[in-house]
Amino acid sequence: MEERVISESVKHYASIYRKLAELIGSENTKKIFECFKGQQVTFPQRLYDKQFVTEYVKKQYDGTNLKELALKFSYTERYIREMLKDEKGDYLE
């Protein structure tokens, strides 16, 4: 019965909190609300930071998988090529 009460209360949430409750549940939404209420939060378009992606790409690049790496992290192939350049401007092998 308590679950029904929680579900019923969600319909009274502000729209952003309703959407969050649909995605992650009411209890997690309440935690986010308590932590960030009153703040304007902007989420970057990319989940991973640039340093991690650069290191990952340099380790995983095998000379043939440029397109796959670009798609994996939502970067252009040109941008991945720039990540692969060493200090001299040469591509890693």
Secondary structure by P-SEA (a helix, b strand, c coil): caaaaaaaaaaaccaaaaaaaacccaaaaaaaaaaccccccccccccccaaaaaaaaaaccccccaaaaaaaacccaaaaaaaaccccccccc
